[in-house]
Structure formats: C-alpha cells, structure tokens
Amino acid sequence: EGTLWTKLADFHIRSGEFELARSIYEEALESVSKVRDFSIIFDAYVKFEEGIIEAMMELQGDDADDDDGEEEEGRTQQEVDSEDWDILLGGKTQEEEGFGDSNTTADIELAMARAEHLTSRRPVLLNRVLLRQNPHNVGEWIKRSELYLQRKSPEMAAASLEESLKTLHARKAVNGAPSELVLKLA
C-alpha cells in the first residue's frame, strides 16, 4: 500500500504538480494502517521536500553564478535553467510558480519550514498509525496526549483523551486500564 502511494506521488512530481504530490503524501500518511507503509511514505515525503529545497538552493546559486554572463552553446545559463524549469513545471514560467529571483529566498525559507514541520509531526503521525491498528490501546492514547503536551498544545491533548474515551471499549482495552484515560483527562 505504501509503495502505491509513493508511486502515485512520484508520477505527479514528474508531471511538475508539486502541490498535488504533497496532498497525496498527506492523504497517504492519514490513511495507512501499517508502520511499514508509514515509514515508506514518510521517507519518500521527506526526500521530496529535501529535493525541493536542494533544487531551489541550486537555482539561487546558479542565478548568482549567471551574473558573470557565461554562455552555453550560444545561450546563457539562465535561459538553459529557465528552459529546464519550464520542462519540470509543465510549461509554466519560473515567475508563475514563484521561483523568480525576487522570491527565491522566501521560497527556500518556506520549503525549509515545510520540511521542519513535517519532521516535527512524525511522532504524532506514527502514533495515529498505531491507533488505527488498535484503537483500544490505552497506552498509545496516553502517549498521544503526552506528545501534544510536549508540542505545547494542551487543547489537542485534552481532545485526544476525549476522543479516546469515545472510541475505546472498556472490555477490549489493552496496555492499561481505561480509568487511566479519565485520570489523565482530569
């Protein structure tokens, strides 16, 4: 299941539809129920985000080098780079996609923020996969609320404990007693 999601996202990446690829990765992370599939998808997603950052930094570095006026086969390097971006982005110009000279630094910062946000969400996303496997695991529900408290989000911690009380069946509870959830909530 995980490889299918990554192949679908790769198709859209090759088509230059980066936002669609991101949404596919996000949907995949929210729908898989096995840790193995989660790892495959998460690793591919991180690699994608790192590739975006690397490409933007290379573009910014190439733009700085292009000021020297180097030419390649009768064309400037900037024209070659622009043509490469047109192919990669499906015929859109750099400015239409936001990769123009004026926005390059801001785009790099945005891409880095996306990558940092993704890696900071990993424990919560993994916990969600484990809860999809067994929604009656008291220990994982408690761990989820503690993860939210570590992220300084007490509202989400309380909401996850409330959700656990609605989802969990006392007779099916494993890895702790359901009363622990009530005590944590209080």
Secondary structure, DSSP 8 states (H G I E B T S, - for coil): -HHHHHHHHHHHHHTT-HHHHHHHHHHHHHH---HHHHHHHHHHHHHHHHHHHHHHHHHHHHHHHHTT--EETTEEHHHHHHHHHHHHTTS--HHHHT-SGGGHHHHHHHHHHHHHHHHHHHHHHHHHHHHHH-TTBHHHHHHHHHHHHHTT-HHHHHHHHHHHHHH--GGG-BSS-HHHHHHHH-
